[in-house]
Amino acid sequence: MPPAVSEWSNLILRWMHVLAGIFWIGQTYYFTKLEGRMALDEEAARTAGRTPQVWMVHSGSFSVVDKQTSPNCYRRHCIGSAGRR
């Protein structure tokens, strides 16, 4: 492999590794925050008889995150009838 190609590939792979580390750490903080917000709403939801949920704003869009205790809802809503056997 020519030295120029080796240097450029080394540079690109190092920066990809740095960015992957930054994304990984950011995602860890995001899910830690999400779990903390869920824990705050869990007691109030239990007394009201509903599932815990958190409203979040990201990039100008609003998201509702629901906490589920079983994967049955995933199969029914996301996969649809094609995933049933």
Gaussian input, Z-matrix of N, CA and C with variables (Angstrom, degrees):
# hf/3-21g

backbone

0 1
 N
 C     1     B1
 C     2     B2     1     A1
 N     3     B3     2     A2     1     D1
 C     4     B4     3     A3     2     D2
 C     5     B5     4     A4     3     D3
 N     6     B6     5     A5     4     D4
 C     7     B7     6     A6     5     D5
 C     8     B8     7     A7     6     D6
 N     9     B9     8     A8     7     D7
 C    10    B10     9     A9     8     D8
 C    11    B11    10    A10     9     D9
 N    12    B12    11    A11    10    D10
 C    13    B13    12    A12    11    D11
 C    14    B14    13    A13    12    D12
 N    15    B15    14    A14    13    D13
 C    16    B16    15    A15    14    D14
 C    17    B17    16    A16    15    D15
 N    18    B18    17    A17    16    D16
 C    19    B19    18    A18    17    D17
 C    20    B20    19    A19    18    D18
 N    21    B21    20    A20    19    D19
 C    22    B22    21    A21    20    D20
 C    23    B23    22    A22    21    D21
 N    24    B24    23    A23    22    D22
 C    25    B25    24    A24    23    D23
 C    26    B26    25    A25    24    D24
 N    27    B27    26    A26    25    D25
 C    28    B28    27    A27    26    D26
 C    29    B29    28    A28    27    D27
 N    30    B30    29    A29    28    D28
 C    31    B31    30    A30    29    D29
 C    32    B32    31    A31    30    D30
 N    33    B33    32    A32    31    D31
 C    34    B34    33    A33    32    D32
 C    35    B35    34    A34    33    D33
 N    36    B36    35    A35    34    D34
 C    37    B37    36    A36    35    D35
 C    38    B38    37    A37    36    D36
 N    39    B39    38    A38    37    D37
 C    40    B40    39    A39    38    D38
 C    41    B41    40    A40    39    D39
 N    42    B42    41    A41    40    D40
 C    43    B43    42    A42    41    D41
 C    44    B44    43    A43    42    D42
 N    45    B45    44    A44    43    D43
 C    46    B46    45    A45    44    D44
 C    47    B47    46    A46    45    D45
 N    48    B48    47    A47    46    D46
 C    49    B49    48    A48    47    D47
 C    50    B50    49    A49    48    D48
 N    51    B51    50    A50    49    D49
 C    52    B52    51    A51    50    D50
 C    53    B53    52    A52    51    D51
 N    54    B54    53    A53    52    D52
 C    55    B55    54    A54    53    D53
 C    56    B56    55    A55    54    D54
 N    57    B57    56    A56    55    D55
 C    58    B58    57    A57    56    D56
 C    59    B59    58    A58    57    D57
 N    60    B60    59    A59    58    D58
 C    61    B61    60    A60    59    D59
 C    62    B62    61    A61    60    D60
 N    63    B63    62    A62    61    D61
 C    64    B64    63    A63    62    D62
 C    65    B65    64    A64    63    D63
 N    66    B66    65    A65    64    D64
 C    67    B67    66    A66    65    D65
 C    68    B68    67    A67    66    D66
 N    69    B69    68    A68    67    D67
 C    70    B70    69    A69    68    D68
 C    71    B71    70    A70    69    D69
 N    72    B72    71    A71    70    D70
 C    73    B73    72    A72    71    D71
 C    74    B74    73    A73    72    D72
 N    75    B75    74    A74    73    D73
 C    76    B76    75    A75    74    D74
 C    77    B77    76    A76    75    D75
 N    78    B78    77    A77    76    D76
 C    79    B79    78    A78    77    D77
 C    80    B80    79    A79    78    D78
 N    81    B81    80    A80    79    D79
 C    82    B82    81    A81    80    D80
 C    83    B83    82    A82    81    D81
 N    84    B84    83    A83    82    D82
 C    85    B85    84    A84    83    D83
 C    86    B86    85    A85    84    D84
 N    87    B87    86    A86    85    D85
 C    88    B88    87    A87    86    D86
 C    89    B89    88    A88    87    D87
 N    90    B90    89    A89    88    D88
 C    91    B91    90    A90    89    D89
 C    92    B92    91    A91    90    D90
 N    93    B93    92    A92    91    D91
 C    94    B94    93    A93    92    D92
 C    95    B95    94    A94    93    D93
 N    96    B96    95    A95    94    D94
 C    97    B97    96    A96    95    D95
 C    98    B98    97    A97    96    D96
 N    99    B99    98    A98    97    D97
 C   100   B100    99    A99    98    D98
 C   101   B101   100   A100    99    D99
 N   102   B102   101   A101   100   D100
 C   103   B103   102   A102   101   D101
 C   104   B104   103   A103   102   D102
 N   105   B105   104   A104   103   D103
 C   106   B106   105   A105   104   D104
 C   107   B107   106   A106   105   D105
 N   108   B108   107   A107   106   D106
 C   109   B109   108   A108   107   D107
 C   110   B110   109   A109   108   D108
 N   111   B111   110   A110   109   D109
 C   112   B112   111   A111   110   D110
 C   113   B113   112   A112   111   D111
 N   114   B114   113   A113   112   D112
 C   115   B115   114   A114   113   D113
 C   116   B116   115   A115   114   D114
 N   117   B117   116   A116   115   D115
 C   118   B118   117   A117   116   D116
 C   119   B119   118   A118   117   D117
 N   120   B120   119   A119   118   D118
 C   121   B121   120   A120   119   D119
 C   122   B122   121   A121   120   D120
 N   123   B123   122   A122   121   D121
 C   124   B124   123   A123   122   D122
 C   125   B125   124   A124   123   D123
 N   126   B126   125   A125   124   D124
 C   127   B127   126   A126   125   D125
 C   128   B128   127   A127   126   D126
 N   129   B129   128   A128   127   D127
 C   130   B130   129   A129   128   D128
 C   131   B131   130   A130   129   D129
 N   132   B132   131   A131   130   D130
 C   133   B133   132   A132   131   D131
 C   134   B134   133   A133   132   D132
 N   135   B135   134   A134   133   D133
 C   136   B136   135   A135   134   D134
 C   137   B137   136   A136   135   D135
 N   138   B138   137   A137   136   D136
 C   139   B139   138   A138   137   D137
 C   140   B140   139   A139   138   D138
 N   141   B141   140   A140   139   D139
 C   142   B142   141   A141   140   D140
 C   143   B143   142   A142   141   D141
 N   144   B144   143   A143   142   D142
 C   145   B145   144   A144   143   D143
 C   146   B146   145   A145   144   D144
 N   147   B147   146   A146   145   D145
 C   148   B148   147   A147   146   D146
 C   149   B149   148   A148   147   D147
 N   150   B150   149   A149   148   D148
 C   151   B151   150   A150   149   D149
 C   152   B152   151   A151   150   D150
 N   153   B153   152   A152   151   D151
 C   154   B154   153   A153   152   D152
 C   155   B155   154   A154   153   D153
 N   156   B156   155   A155   154   D154
 C   157   B157   156   A156   155   D155
 C   158   B158   157   A157   156   D156
 N   159   B159   158   A158   157   D157
 C   160   B160   159   A159   158   D158
 C   161   B161   160   A160   159   D159
 N   162   B162   161   A161   160   D160
 C   163   B163   162   A162   161   D161
 C   164   B164   163   A163   162   D162
 N   165   B165   164   A164   163   D163
 C   166   B166   165   A165   164   D164
 C   167   B167   166   A166   165   D165
 N   168   B168   167   A167   166   D166
 C   169   B169   168   A168   167   D167
 C   170   B170   169   A169   168   D168
 N   171   B171   170   A170   169   D169
 C   172   B172   171   A171   170   D170
 C   173   B173   172   A172   171   D171
 N   174   B174   173   A173   172   D172
 C   175   B175   174   A174   173   D173
 C   176   B176   175   A175   174   D174
 N   177   B177   176   A176   175   D175
 C   178   B178   177   A177   176   D176
 C   179   B179   178   A178   177   D177
 N   180   B180   179   A179   178   D178
 C   181   B181   180   A180   179   D179
 C   182   B182   181   A181   180   D180
 N   183   B183   182   A182   181   D181
 C   184   B184   183   A183   182   D182
 C   185   B185   184   A184   183   D183
 N   186   B186   185   A185   184   D184
 C   187   B187   186   A186   185   D185
 C   188   B188   187   A187   186   D186
 N   189   B189   188   A188   187   D187
 C   190   B190   189   A189   188   D188
 C   191   B191   190   A190   189   D189
 N   192   B192   191   A191   190   D190
 C   193   B193   192   A192   191   D191
 C   194   B194   193   A193   192   D192
 N   195   B195   194   A194   193   D193
 C   196   B196   195   A195   194   D194
 C   197   B197   196   A196   195   D195
 N   198   B198   197   A197   196   D196
 C   199   B199   198   A198   197   D197
 C   200   B200   199   A199   198   D198
 N   201   B201   200   A200   199   D199
 C   202   B202   201   A201   200   D200
 C   203   B203   202   A202   201   D201
 N   204   B204   203   A203   202   D202
 C   205   B205   204   A204   203   D203
 C   206   B206   205   A205   204   D204
 N   207   B207   206   A206   205   D205
 C   208   B208   207   A207   206   D206
 C   209   B209   208   A208   207   D207
 N   210   B210   209   A209   208   D208
 C   211   B211   210   A210   209   D209
 C   212   B212   211   A211   210   D210
 N   213   B213   212   A212   211   D211
 C   214   B214   213   A213   212   D212
 C   215   B215   214   A214   213   D213
 N   216   B216   215   A215   214   D214
 C   217   B217   216   A216   215   D215
 C   218   B218   217   A217   216   D216
 N   219   B219   218   A218   217   D217
 C   220   B220   219   A219   218   D218
 C   221   B221   220   A220   219   D219
 N   222   B222   221   A221   220   D220
 C   223   B223   222   A222   221   D221
 C   224   B224   223   A223   222   D222
 N   225   B225   224   A224   223   D223
 C   226   B226   225   A225   224   D224
 C   227   B227   226   A226   225   D225
 N   228   B228   227   A227   226   D226
 C   229   B229   228   A228   227   D227
 C   230   B230   229   A229   228   D228
 N   231   B231   230   A230   229   D229
 C   232   B232   231   A231   230   D230
 C   233   B233   232   A232   231   D231
 N   234   B234   233   A233   232   D232
 C   235   B235   234   A234   233   D233
 C   236   B236   235   A235   234   D234
 N   237   B237   236   A236   235   D235
 C   238   B238   237   A237   236   D236
 C   239   B239   238   A238   237   D237
 N   240   B240   239   A239   238   D238
 C   241   B241   240   A240   239   D239
 C   242   B242   241   A241   240   D240
 N   243   B243   242   A242   241   D241
 C   244   B244   243   A243   242   D242
 C   245   B245   244   A244   243   D243
 N   246   B246   245   A245   244   D244
 C   247   B247   246   A246   245   D245
 C   248   B248   247   A247   246   D246
 N   249   B249   248   A248   247   D247
 C   250   B250   249   A249   248   D248
 C   251   B251   250   A250   249   D249
 N   252   B252   251   A251   250   D250
 C   253   B253   252   A252   251   D251
 C   254   B254   253   A253   252   D252

   B1=1.4443
   B2=1.5345
   B3=1.3139
   B4=1.4644
   B5=1.5341
   B6=1.3244
   B7=1.4643
   B8=1.5388
   B9=1.3112
   B10=1.4664
   B11=1.5361
   B12=1.3178
   B13=1.4640
   B14=1.5263
   B15=1.3085
   B16=1.4601
   B17=1.5280
   B18=1.3136
   B19=1.4651
   B20=1.5245
   B21=1.3315
   B22=1.4659
   B23=1.5313
   B24=1.3151
   B25=1.4662
   B26=1.5279
   B27=1.3392
   B28=1.4625
   B29=1.5326
   B30=1.3116
   B31=1.4632
   B32=1.5288
   B33=1.3098
   B34=1.4689
   B35=1.5299
   B36=1.3296
   B37=1.4607
   B38=1.5213
   B39=1.3198
   B40=1.4683
   B41=1.5285
   B42=1.3323
   B43=1.4585
   B44=1.5304
   B45=1.3219
   B46=1.4607
   B47=1.5336
   B48=1.3261
   B49=1.4558
   B50=1.5380
   B51=1.3167
   B52=1.4681
   B53=1.5323
   B54=1.3178
   B55=1.4727
   B56=1.5250
   B57=1.3190
   B58=1.4689
   B59=1.5265
   B60=1.3294
   B61=1.4649
   B62=1.5143
   B63=1.3142
   B64=1.4605
   B65=1.5276
   B66=1.3265
   B67=1.4648
   B68=1.5244
   B69=1.3175
   B70=1.4542
   B71=1.5311
   B72=1.3289
   B73=1.4582
   B74=1.5307
   B75=1.3305
   B76=1.4675
   B77=1.5131
   B78=1.3096
   B79=1.4575
   B80=1.5310
   B81=1.3251
   B82=1.4597
   B83=1.5245
   B84=1.3335
   B85=1.4648
   B86=1.5273
   B87=1.3308
   B88=1.4658
   B89=1.5262
   B90=1.3277
   B91=1.4595
   B92=1.5231
   B93=1.3317
   B94=1.4556
   B95=1.5233
   B96=1.3187
   B97=1.4689
   B98=1.5249
   B99=1.3307
   B100=1.4561
   B101=1.5250
   B102=1.3195
   B103=1.4620
   B104=1.5312
   B105=1.3243
   B106=1.4605
   B107=1.5195
   B108=1.3269
   B109=1.4716
   B110=1.5302
   B111=1.3391
   B112=1.4684
   B113=1.5195
   B114=1.3119
   B115=1.4614
   B116=1.5285
   B117=1.3280
   B118=1.4625
   B119=1.5296
   B120=1.3194
   B121=1.4640
   B122=1.5224
   B123=1.3288
   B124=1.4583
   B125=1.5348
   B126=1.3031
   B127=1.4671
   B128=1.5268
   B129=1.3167
   B130=1.4646
   B131=1.5263
   B132=1.3054
   B133=1.4664
   B134=1.5194
   B135=1.3105
   B136=1.4663
   B137=1.5262
   B138=1.3367
   B139=1.4651
   B140=1.5268
   B141=1.3439
   B142=1.4645
   B143=1.5257
   B144=1.3293
   B145=1.4605
   B146=1.5176
   B147=1.3131
   B148=1.4657
   B149=1.5187
   B150=1.3295
   B151=1.4624
   B152=1.5255
   B153=1.3311
   B154=1.4734
   B155=1.5289
   B156=1.3294
   B157=1.4542
   B158=1.5171
   B159=1.3228
   B160=1.4587
   B161=1.5211
   B162=1.3355
   B163=1.4639
   B164=1.5157
   B165=1.3269
   B166=1.4539
   B167=1.5262
   B168=1.3222
   B169=1.4598
   B170=1.5212
   B171=1.3381
   B172=1.4519
   B173=1.5274
   B174=1.2910
   B175=1.4726
   B176=1.5303
   B177=1.3078
   B178=1.4568
   B179=1.5103
   B180=1.3212
   B181=1.4608
   B182=1.5240
   B183=1.3095
   B184=1.4504
   B185=1.5157
   B186=1.3146
   B187=1.4591
   B188=1.5178
   B189=1.3229
   B190=1.4558
   B191=1.5180
   B192=1.3287
   B193=1.4542
   B194=1.5216
   B195=1.3434
   B196=1.4655
   B197=1.5146
   B198=1.3267
   B199=1.4544
   B200=1.5120
   B201=1.3283
   B202=1.4551
   B203=1.5209
   B204=1.3181
   B205=1.4608
   B206=1.5200
   B207=1.3239
   B208=1.4676
   B209=1.5278
   B210=1.3369
   B211=1.4604
   B212=1.5257
   B213=1.3225
   B214=1.4644
   B215=1.5174
   B216=1.3151
   B217=1.4585
   B218=1.5301
   B219=1.3199
   B220=1.4584
   B221=1.5162
   B222=1.3011
   B223=1.4618
   B224=1.5184
   B225=1.3067
   B226=1.4617
   B227=1.5258
   B228=1.3476
   B229=1.4613
   B230=1.5299
   B231=1.3106
   B232=1.4549
   B233=1.5146
   B234=1.2981
   B235=1.4563
   B236=1.5235
   B237=1.3064
   B238=1.4539
   B239=1.5100
   B240=1.3085
   B241=1.4620
   B242=1.5214
   B243=1.3280
   B244=1.4652
   B245=1.5228
   B246=1.3393
   B247=1.4521
   B248=1.5169
   B249=1.3147
   B250=1.4660
   B251=1.5181
   B252=1.3074
   B253=1.4757
   B254=1.5015
   A1=107.40
   A2=117.13
   A3=120.30
   A4=110.75
   A5=117.17
   A6=120.18
   A7=113.40
   A8=118.36
   A9=120.43
   A10=110.67
   A11=116.79
   A12=120.71
   A13=109.88
   A14=116.04
   A15=120.51
   A16=111.24
   A17=117.00
   A18=120.39
   A19=111.70
   A20=117.14
   A21=119.70
   A22=111.47
   A23=117.30
   A24=119.10
   A25=110.28
   A26=116.78
   A27=120.29
   A28=110.40
   A29=117.26
   A30=121.58
   A31=111.38
   A32=116.12
   A33=120.55
   A34=111.10
   A35=116.37
   A36=119.09
   A37=111.91
   A38=118.44
   A39=120.34
   A40=111.17
   A41=117.72
   A42=120.11
   A43=111.66
   A44=117.49
   A45=119.78
   A46=109.96
   A47=116.24
   A48=120.99
   A49=110.90
   A50=117.11
   A51=121.24
   A52=110.07
   A53=117.60
   A54=120.58
   A55=111.40
   A56=117.48
   A57=120.17
   A58=110.29
   A59=117.28
   A60=120.62
   A61=111.89
   A62=117.50
   A63=121.35
   A64=110.60
   A65=117.10
   A66=120.72
   A67=110.74
   A68=117.64
   A69=122.29
   A70=110.49
   A71=116.47
   A72=120.36
   A73=110.58
   A74=117.62
   A75=120.96
   A76=112.13
   A77=116.18
   A78=120.12
   A79=110.94
   A80=116.86
   A81=120.78
   A82=110.20
   A83=117.29
   A84=120.42
   A85=111.18
   A86=117.47
   A87=120.82
   A88=110.97
   A89=117.28
   A90=119.57
   A91=111.84
   A92=118.20
   A93=120.65
   A94=109.99
   A95=116.97
   A96=120.95
   A97=110.63
   A98=116.94
   A99=121.25
   A100=110.99
   A101=117.20
   A102=120.77
   A103=111.16
   A104=116.79
   A105=120.28
   A106=112.33
   A107=116.41
   A108=120.17
   A109=110.88
   A110=116.30
   A111=120.02
   A112=110.64
   A113=117.12
   A114=121.09
   A115=110.46
   A116=117.79
   A117=120.81
   A118=111.64
   A119=117.29
   A120=121.21
   A121=112.43
   A122=117.19
   A123=119.65
   A124=112.30
   A125=117.58
   A126=120.72
   A127=111.31
   A128=117.36
   A129=120.81
   A130=110.76
   A131=117.10
   A132=120.25
   A133=110.93
   A134=116.86
   A135=120.25
   A136=110.92
   A137=117.23
   A138=119.49
   A139=111.93
   A140=117.51
   A141=121.15
   A142=112.65
   A143=117.83
   A144=121.01
   A145=113.72
   A146=118.21
   A147=121.51
   A148=109.77
   A149=116.32
   A150=119.85
   A151=109.47
   A152=117.41
   A153=120.01
   A154=110.63
   A155=116.05
   A156=120.48
   A157=109.86
   A158=114.94
   A159=122.18
   A160=107.85
   A161=116.22
   A162=121.49
   A163=107.99
   A164=117.34
   A165=121.30
   A166=109.53
   A167=116.35
   A168=122.76
   A169=107.42
   A170=116.10
   A171=120.79
   A172=108.68
   A173=116.89
   A174=123.54
   A175=112.34
   A176=116.51
   A177=119.84
   A178=114.64
   A179=118.48
   A180=119.86
   A181=109.21
   A182=115.96
   A183=122.15
   A184=108.95
   A185=116.52
   A186=121.64
   A187=109.21
   A188=115.66
   A189=121.60
   A190=106.50
   A191=115.84
   A192=121.67
   A193=107.47
   A194=117.28
   A195=122.58
   A196=109.46
   A197=116.09
   A198=120.69
   A199=108.20
   A200=116.79
   A201=121.99
   A202=108.87
   A203=115.71
   A204=119.87
   A205=113.02
   A206=118.01
   A207=120.05
   A208=109.22
   A209=117.18
   A210=120.24
   A211=114.18
   A212=119.92
   A213=121.98
   A214=111.94
   A215=118.02
   A216=121.73
   A217=110.20
   A218=117.05
   A219=120.86
   A220=110.84
   A221=117.41
   A222=120.26
   A223=110.60
   A224=118.19
   A225=121.69
   A226=112.26
   A227=118.03
   A228=120.24
   A229=113.65
   A230=117.98
   A231=119.95
   A232=113.24
   A233=116.76
   A234=119.39
   A235=110.48
   A236=117.17
   A237=121.00
   A238=112.62
   A239=116.36
   A240=120.61
   A241=112.20
   A242=118.84
   A243=120.50
   A244=111.47
   A245=117.60
   A246=120.61
   A247=113.66
   A248=118.09
   A249=120.67
   A250=110.14
   A251=113.86
   A252=118.51
   A253=110.93
   D1=131.55
   D2=178.85
   D3=-62.18
   D4=147.79
   D5=-177.61
   D6=-59.99
   D7=-35.24
   D8=-179.30
   D9=-65.59
   D10=-41.95
   D11=179.19
   D12=-66.84
   D13=-40.14
   D14=178.81
   D15=-62.98
   D16=-42.89
   D17=179.25
   D18=-65.24
   D19=-44.77
   D20=-179.68
   D21=-65.94
   D22=-41.84
   D23=179.24
   D24=-66.05
   D25=-37.25
   D26=176.93
   D27=-63.47
   D28=-43.33
   D29=179.53
   D30=-63.48
   D31=-45.37
   D32=-179.28
   D33=-64.24
   D34=-43.85
   D35=179.97
   D36=-66.86
   D37=-36.30
   D38=177.32
   D39=-64.49
   D40=-43.82
   D41=179.99
   D42=-68.87
   D43=-34.54
   D44=175.30
   D45=-63.91
   D46=-38.25
   D47=178.75
   D48=-66.78
   D49=-41.46
   D50=177.67
   D51=-63.20
   D52=-46.05
   D53=179.70
   D54=-64.75
   D55=-39.72
   D56=177.98
   D57=-61.76
   D58=-39.03
   D59=177.20
   D60=-65.14
   D61=-41.93
   D62=178.36
   D63=-63.59
   D64=-44.06
   D65=178.69
   D66=-63.77
   D67=-39.86
   D68=-178.67
   D69=-63.75
   D70=-46.17
   D71=179.47
   D72=-65.57
   D73=-41.66
   D74=177.81
   D75=-62.28
   D76=-40.96
   D77=179.35
   D78=-66.68
   D79=-35.93
   D80=177.14
   D81=-61.97
   D82=-46.40
   D83=178.63
   D84=-64.90
   D85=-37.92
   D86=179.73
   D87=-62.20
   D88=-48.67
   D89=-177.41
   D90=-71.72
   D91=-28.93
   D92=174.21
   D93=-66.01
   D94=-42.40
   D95=176.93
   D96=-64.16
   D97=-42.82
   D98=179.94
   D99=-61.99
   D100=-43.67
   D101=179.61
   D102=-65.58
   D103=-37.24
   D104=176.80
   D105=-65.19
   D106=-40.91
   D107=177.81
   D108=-66.76
   D109=-36.86
   D110=177.21
   D111=-64.42
   D112=-39.70
   D113=-179.54
   D114=-63.90
   D115=-35.85
   D116=178.11
   D117=-66.05
   D118=-37.78
   D119=-176.84
   D120=-86.23
   D121=-13.81
   D122=-173.88
   D123=-64.09
   D124=-43.46
   D125=-179.68
   D126=-66.56
   D127=-43.52
   D128=178.84
   D129=-64.79
   D130=-37.76
   D131=179.30
   D132=-69.35
   D133=-37.07
   D134=179.81
   D135=-63.87
   D136=-40.92
   D137=179.62
   D138=-72.75
   D139=-28.45
   D140=179.54
   D141=-87.03
   D142=-10.35
   D143=179.07
   D144=77.85
   D145=31.68
   D146=177.92
   D147=-128.43
   D148=170.57
   D149=177.89
   D150=-82.26
   D151=144.53
   D152=178.72
   D153=-64.69
   D154=140.08
   D155=177.29
   D156=-148.52
   D157=153.60
   D158=-178.69
   D159=-128.29
   D160=133.52
   D161=173.58
   D162=-92.08
   D163=131.43
   D164=-179.83
   D165=-131.43
   D166=148.63
   D167=176.51
   D168=-117.96
   D169=126.36
   D170=178.50
   D171=-145.66
   D172=124.37
   D173=177.76
   D174=55.84
   D175=36.69
   D176=176.89
   D177=82.26
   D178=3.92
   D179=177.60
   D180=-115.65
   D181=150.56
   D182=179.51
   D183=-101.72
   D184=137.31
   D185=-179.90
   D186=-129.70
   D187=142.78
   D188=173.55
   D189=-113.28
   D190=124.42
   D191=179.68
   D192=-108.87
   D193=120.36
   D194=178.20
   D195=-103.10
   D196=143.10
   D197=175.50
   D198=-93.40
   D199=125.99
   D200=-179.57
   D201=-115.30
   D202=149.26
   D203=-179.28
   D204=-101.53
   D205=-10.53
   D206=179.56
   D207=-144.41
   D208=154.26
   D209=-179.00
   D210=-82.23
   D211=5.92
   D212=-179.15
   D213=-61.54
   D214=-36.50
   D215=-179.93
   D216=-64.91
   D217=-35.71
   D218=179.18
   D219=-61.89
   D220=-47.41
   D221=-178.39
   D222=-64.16
   D223=-40.22
   D224=-175.68
   D225=-70.42
   D226=-40.93
   D227=-172.76
   D228=-95.69
   D229=-40.29
   D230=-173.22
   D231=-87.09
   D232=-41.82
   D233=-176.91
   D234=-84.83
   D235=-37.99
   D236=179.78
   D237=78.60
   D238=-159.45
   D239=-175.83
   D240=-72.44
   D241=-20.90
   D242=-179.50
   D243=-68.08
   D244=-26.52
   D245=-178.20
   D246=-87.44
   D247=-9.67
   D248=-179.99
   D249=-82.42
   D250=145.43
   D251=-179.62
   D252=-113.58

